[in-house]
Every structure is written in C-alpha cells, then in structure tokens.
Amino acid sequence: MSSINPTSGAWLSAGLSHPSFLLSPFEFTAAMCRRNTIHNTSIPTFNSHGTDNPQNYQCPCYGRNTMIDQIGYHLTGCKIDGGAIRLHDNVIHTIVTLFRSIGLSVALEPLNMFSDLEPDDNRRPDILIRNPYDGGNQIIIDVSVTSFNSSARTNDNKPEQVVITREKQKFGKYGEAAKKNHIRFCPASFSTTGEMGPIIKNLFLEQIRLKLQLVDGEVKRSKVRKIMNHCVRHISAAINRSASRNIFFKATKMVNLARHTQQNFSSSTSCDFTSSSASSSPDDLIQQFELQIMNQDVIQN
Ligand SMILES: [Zn+2]
C-alpha cells in the first residue's frame, strides 16, 4: 500500500553512507513493520484475561479514545507528546540542509513575511528561500507530513490523494497573502511513508536544474537525477527515522504503564522485584536514548 509511488520507501536504498541513515534495531523493526503491514511485537497489546487496563492501549488524541494499532500507524504521527511536531521539524531541517547544499540562502521560520500589507499578520511559514536560481520572487515553503491513510484517501490505488489535498489546504492558508506580497508559495507536503507532493518535488528539480545551468553551463539529465535521488533519500530517511523513533518513545511508555498496572495488582513481593526493571521513567529513557544518539553522531563525525 505504501510502495506504489516512486518516493516512498526511498530510505531502503539509502545505504549507510550518512549517520542519519543509520537505524537502531528497534527503529529498523518499527520501519519494517510499518512498511509491510505486520504486527510490531514491541508495541504492547491489551490482555483481556488479566488485570490489564484497556486505557493503557488507547490514545486520547482528537478528543476521543483511539485504540492504538500494533503496526505502528497511529504512533507514527500521533500528536500526543510532541511526536507529530518532532516529525514535522525533522523534515523541515532536512529540507533546509538540502537547499543550502545546492547553494541557496535559506531562512528557517522567517518573521514578518506578510506584515507589509497587514501589520498584524504574524503567520510564520516554515522556510524562506531568499535567492531562488530563477532570479524571481522569494519562495516560502510550508511543510506538512500527513498520514498516508488519512480521510482524504478514498482510493487504495491513489496514495497521492493525501499529499495533494494537503497542498490545496496550504494554498488556502497562505496562497492569497503570498500573492499580495509578491512571494511565491510552495507547500511541501509529504506522507508518513515518504511520498513527496508534486509541488515540492518540482521545486527541487527546478532549482537543481537551474543550479547546474549556472555552474556547468549545461543540464545533464543523469546529474539532475543523481542530485534529486540524494535529496529524496535524505527526506525519506528523515521521515522514516522520526516515525520509527516516535513508535519507540510511545511503545516504551506503554510498556511501563502496563508494568505499573500489573505491579499495583500484585501482592506478591517477588513480583515487585521483577517489575523493578521498569524503574526508570519513560522520560529518563528518552533522555538516555537522545544522549546515546548524540554520542553516536559525535563519534561518527
Ligand atoms: Zn494519538
């Protein structure tokens, strides 16, 4: 279901050449389960025969209780605990790095973009390209990562529906203001499987071509394809790793909750001893985990 468009799953062919392409064993398992629609045994499930509390397996996002699926779809982009924001921010940072690598001057979350005409307008799009290679208007980009199976998807064979719908919504938000301020607006819409919206894809292609024309004097298709592949892989890897890490964080919390529930129901002291392995809180674990990743990055640089 996620394999029928050209950019999703690009992380699979990214190799190990860059530290951001590396996955921990848990992240790799989570990624594989999501991609192949198989149960991830690291995500705990409700045991109806024991003293388990079903609420530990539900998510209160969107104001209602959603049962958390064992494949990891819900945990990927869940808004609770900042998971969706982390995913969104990681994609923005990757795009900024990629545009900078082809020589563009890029600002992150520019201020006062629309205040020329309306001083109170303090909307902040995600990215500003100050010097696009066509020499035209400055470009603002707003990034969104949408679930591949959101309500906009009405046809199994049309995975692009979700990213195109989101592009339209973003035009509704920024299109008019951008036009009035003589800014070109490009929504950058992605699905949680790594599919890229046509507008951001074309912007990458256009800027790569113009850059090559400027530097080489000619545009070799093979070179464009090579640079584009590089960009697609980095974005896909960023989405995949953030999604897998979101699953890790939440699954860890769920495991601890389940242990805690069982611990409270148990009167036996020997049982307390075994469940004391869950003594570190989920937040401690997350911090330890981040530290580990940081150390790893430092070593690899
Ligand atoms: Zn949720």
Residues whose N, C-alpha, C, O or C-beta is under 5 A from the ligand:
A	BS01	ZN	C59 C61 C78 K79 I80
